[in-house]
Amino acid sequence: MTSKELSYLGIGIGIGTAAAMLFAPRSGEETQQLLKDKANDAKRRAEDLRDSAAQALDRGKEKVRHQAQNLSAAVQAGKQAYRESVQTTPE
C-alpha cells in the first residue's frame, strides 16, 4: 500500500468510527465525550507519527551529510594522489 492509500484508509476508519458513535445507543453527552476522547487520541497519534517522521528525516539527513563528507574526503585524497603522481613521474 502506498502512503496515499494508507491515508485514505485512516480517513475511512475515522469517518466510520464517527458514524458508528453517532448512531450508537448512548446519550448525547456520552457520545460527545466519546467523540472528543477519540479525537484527542487521534490527535496524539498523529503528533507521535509526525515526531517519528521528523526523527527519521533527521537521521536520513545526517546519513546523507556523513556520506557527502566521506565522498568529499575521497575526492580530495584522489586529487592529492594524482598531484603526487604527476610530480614524481619523470618526463
Secondary structure, 3 states (H helix, E strand, C coil): CCHHHHHHHHHHHHHHHHHHHHHCCCCHHHHHHHHHHHHHHHHHHHHHHHHHHHHHHHHHHHHHHHHHHHHHHHHHHHHHHHHHHHHHCCC
